[in-house]
Amino acid sequence: MAENEKKELNVGETASLPKKKKQPGKKKPNVFARAWQGLRRWCREMRSELKKVQWPTAKETTNNTLTVIACVFVVGVFIWAFDWLAAGAAKALITLVQG
């Protein structure tokens, strides 16, 4: 609303907003039709985005999988070693206290 229109309004009055005219014969689709249209649009967009993806080759996938398995093994060994040392330290501390 323009500044001069705000000044012209008295207290308690509201500005009348232009109302949208309904076009005859044009109905709003029901909730299920809109949901179906939205789902179809989402699938279309997802498909177009997936066409843009640069998929890895079989060799790249194998190399990445082997790298992940090796890293998991190495981290597992470190966790096992730390757990073994912590358990030994706890046992040594308990025997010292019981002494």
C-alpha positions in Angstrom: 0.0 0.0 0.0 1.3 3.4 -0.8 2.0 5.9 2.0 -0.7 8.3 0.9 -3.3 5.5 1.0 -2.3 4.6 4.5 -2.8 8.2 5.6 -6.3 8.4 4.1 -7.6 5.4 6.0 -9.4 6.2 9.2 -9.1 4.1 12.3 -11.1 0.8 11.9 -11.1 1.0 8.1 -9.3 -1.6 6.0 -8.1 -1.2 2.5 -10.0 -3.2 0.0 -7.7 -5.6 -1.8 -8.6 -6.5 -5.4 -10.2 -9.9 -5.4 -9.3 -12.6 -7.9 -12.0 -13.4 -10.3 -12.8 -17.1 -10.7 -12.7 -18.2 -14.2 -15.9 -20.2 -15.0 -15.2 -23.9 -15.8 -11.8 -23.9 -14.3 -11.7 -26.0 -11.0 -8.8 -26.5 -8.6 -7.8 -30.2 -8.8 -8.4 -32.2 -5.6 -5.8 -33.2 -3.1 -5.0 -36.6 -4.7 -4.7 -35.2 -8.2 -2.3 -32.5 -6.9 -0.3 -35.1 -5.0 -0.1 -37.3 -8.1 1.0 -34.3 -10.2 3.7 -33.5 -7.6 4.9 -37.0 -7.5 5.2 -37.2 -11.3 7.0 -33.9 -11.4 9.5 -35.1 -8.7 10.1 -38.3 -10.6 10.7 -36.4 -13.8 13.2 -34.0 -12.1 15.0 -36.8 -10.3 15.4 -38.7 -13.6 16.8 -35.7 -15.3 19.3 -35.1 -12.4 20.4 -38.7 -12.4 21.3 -38.4 -16.1 23.7 -35.7 -15.1 25.6 -37.9 -12.6 29.0 -39.2 -13.6 28.8 -42.8 -12.4 32.0 -44.6 -11.4 33.4 -47.4 -13.4 33.6 -51.0 -12.1 37.3 -50.7 -11.5 36.9 -47.4 -9.5 34.1 -49.0 -7.4 36.4 -52.0 -6.7 39.3 -49.8 -5.7 37.1 -47.7 -3.5 35.6 -50.7 -1.8 39.0 -52.3 -1.1 40.2 -49.0 0.3 37.3 -48.8 2.7 37.7 -52.4 3.8 41.5 -51.8 4.5 40.7 -48.6 6.5 38.1 -50.4 8.5 40.6 -53.1 9.3 43.3 -50.7 10.3 41.0 -48.7 12.6 39.7 -51.9 14.1 43.2 -53.0 14.9 43.9 -49.6 16.6 40.7 -49.9 18.6 41.5 -53.5 19.6 45.1 -52.4 20.7 43.8 -49.5 22.7 41.1 -51.7 24.4 43.8 -54.3 25.2 46.1 -51.7 26.7 43.3 -50.0 28.7 42.1 -53.4 30.0 45.7 -54.3 31.1 46.1 -50.9 32.8 42.8 -51.3 34.6 43.8 -54.8 35.8 47.2 -53.5 36.9 45.5 -50.6 38.8 43.0 -53.0 40.5 45.8 -55.4 41.6 47.8 -52.4 42.9 44.9 -51.1 45.0 44.0 -54.6 46.4 47.7 -55.2 47.0 
